[in-house]
Amino acid sequence: MYSKMSVSSPVVVVLHKGDAVTIDFAFTDSSGSWCGVTQSGEGGKSGHVLCESLHRESIPALGSPVPPVSAAPSLPRRPNGPQLYFVPVGELASVNLPYLVSYYEQKFGLAVETLPAVTLDFSTFQPLRRQHVAQRLISLMQNGYPELAADRHAVLIGITEADMYTLNENWNFALGLRGERSAVVSSARMDPGHLADGTLVDSALFHRRLIKMISREIGFLYYRLPFSPDSQSVLRESIMGVDELDEMGEEF
């Protein structure tokens, strides 16, 4: 693992077959395709490797399966015109995207279109924090789909497993960030096993938390609903962490 995206740069650490790393971003230049990676586990070092040297595996989901879906007791008035899109930002190894699409169809009668993933690159990554900048992730998604980003009838919701923070607040991390018609939601902090060995401990809990944050952005951007004074609503004034996600329901 090199300190820079060059085989002539200093070696940070020697990786052996079977060593686990998290891919923070990917970047292609004249020297090849490079992946910014961080060793799994506490105190893991960060550096760069040629992407072709990595063997990528999906993270196994343990514990409960994804939760069942029941229709919402009441639905907001559906707006005329907008189309809702889910955009993977980086690879989704733990997120069950087809389940999310099915959930919103069954729960709210929404037809969500999924788009091919946008590749994470170093432009969104802050190496000192080992996190991605949420504002830059939104820009990366919009740059990947410029026509939809410019379409006032399109609502883009990026879903990423990358840990992120926002430039607007002095927070250790961010679960989500939204703009005018685009948002990004991060699942990185939504599983009890986060930052351990990468294994998804509780798939049902993980997806319940993720759904609440996605529904929050759908409520604001698609339905154009206001904040809710109800602490059980996904549209409550603020969500400061996963504990507060667990306190909420799944309704607007």
N, C-alpha and C positions, 0 to 999 in steps of 0.2 A: 504494500500500500504506500503510495507516494505522497509527498507533501503538496505537490502541484500536479497539474494535468500534463505531465511529461515524465518519460522513463529516465530522464537524466536528472530529475529532481531528487532530493534526499528521500530515503526510505523511512517512513514513519514506523511501520511494523511489518513483519513478514506474516502473511496469512497462509494458513494450511488448509488442505482439503477438509471440509466439514465445519470450518469456522463460520459462524453466523454473523451477518452484517445487515444493516438496514440501508437501503438505497435512498439517499437524500435528494439527489437530482441526477440527471443525465445530460451530457453535452457532447455534440459532435463537431470536430474541426478537422483540419488537414491531417492531424496525427492519429485520428480514429475517434471512436466513441468512448467517452470517459464517464464513469459513474462516481459521484461523490458518495462515500459510504461512511457509516459509523459502526464500530463493533458493538454487538449486542451485549447487554449486561452493564452493570454499574461501572463507571470509569472507563468505558470503551473509547478507544481513540478514533479520530476521524481522519480521512485522507481521500485519495483518489486511486481508482483502479480502472483498467480497461474493462469495459462492460462485457466483452466477449469472454472474459475469464471467470465470470460469475455464473453459477447455476441457480436459477430462480425457482423457488418453490412457493406454492400457496401455503398460507398459515392454516393449520388444522383448527377447526372449531370444536371445542369441547363443551361439556355441560349440556344445557337445555338447547333445543332447536329454536329457530325463529318463532316468535309468538303468533298465535292465530289472529285472524282479522275479523272484526264485526263492523257493520255499517254504522256511521255516525248517526246519533238520534236526530240531529238537525244539521242542515247544511247552509252555509252562506249563499247568498245569491251569486250565481256564476256570472262572471263578467263576459261581455261579448268581445270576441276577437283574440285575446291572448292565448298563446300556446306555451305550454310548460315543458322545459327541457332539463334533463339531468345530464351533467357532464362530469365524468370521472377526471379528476385532476391528479395525474400520476396513476400508478397501478393500484387496483383495489383487490387486495389479497384476502381481507376479512369481511368486507362489506358485500352482502348478498344483494346486488343491484336488481336482479329480476324480482326478488321478493319485495323490494321497495316499490317498484313499478306496480306490482300486483296489489300491494297494500293500499296505495292511493286510488287505484281503480275500485277496489272493494269498499274502502272506507268513505271516500268522497266522490266517487264516480268520475275521477279525473283520468284522462288519457295522457300519460306522460311519455314523451319521446326521449329515448336515450341516445346520446351521441358518442362517437369514438373518443377514447381518452386523449386528453392533452398531456404531453410529456413534461414532467417537472424538469426544470433546468436551474443552473446556478444563479440565474438572475433573481430568483425569488428567495434564495437561501441566505440566511445570516449565520455565518460559520461560528461566530463567538457565542451565539445563543443556541446553535444547532437546531434552529427552527426556521420555518418559512414565514415571510411577511404576508399577512392576509391580503392586504391591498394589492400586492404584486401577483398573488395567485389569481385574484379576480381579473387583473389586467392580462395575465397569461391566458386565461380562459377566453376572454374577449378577443384577444389577438388570434387565438386559434379558430374562432368563429366570428369574423368581423361582420359578415352580413347579418347574422342573427343579433349580434351586439348592437347593430345600428337599427334593427327592426323594432319599432315601438310596440309591436304585438308579441314579441318574444320575451319570455322570462327564463333566464339561465340560472340554474342552481348547480354550482360545482360541489362535488363530493370528493373529499380527499382523506387519506389516512395519514398524511403528513402533519406533524405537530406545527402549530402556527401561533403567531402573536400579531397584535395590531399596533400600528404606529401611533394611533390616537390615544391609547390608554397605557398606563404603567402597570400592565397585567403580566403575570408569568406566562399566560397562554390565552388563546381565544378559542371558543367553541364554534363561533360563526361571525360573519361580517357580511353586510349587505350594502349595495349601492342603490341606484335608481331602479334598475330592472335585472340586476345580477347579484348573486350572493355566493359565498363559499362556506361550507360547513366541514369541520374537521372532526373525525372520529377518534383521533389519537389518544384522547383522555377519557374515552367512554367505556373502556373495559377495565375491570379490576386488576388485570395482569399487565396493564400498560407499563412499558419501560422495564419489564422483567426479561423474559426470554422471547417475547414476541408472540407467544401462544395465546389464542383467544380463549379465555377462561369460561365466559358465560355469553353465548351467542344471543340468547333471548334478551338479557339485560342490555347488552351492547346495542342491539338493533332498536330496542325501545327508546333508549336515550337518543340515538341518532335520528329516529323518526320524529321525536319531539322538536329537535332543532330544525330539521327540514320543514316540518309543518309550520313552525314559527315563520320561516322565510316565505313559505307559500302563502300564509295568511297576510303578511305585509305586502309582498310583491305581486302576487297573483290576484288575491281577493281584495287587496287595498284596504284591509281592515285596520282600525286603530289599536293602540295599546289597550289592554284590558285591566281593570282593577282587581279582577279575580285571580288570586294566587295559584289557582288550579289550571288556569288557561295557559296555553302555549304562547299566548300573546301578552303575558304579564310584563310588567315594566322592565324587569331586569332578570338575568340569569347569570349568577356569579360562579357557578361550578356544577359538577355532576350531581352533588347532593340536592341542589335545588331542582335539577332536572327530574330527579326521582320523586320529588314532592308533587310534581305537576301531573295532570292528566294528559290525554292526547287530543283534547278538543280545543276549538277556538274559544 
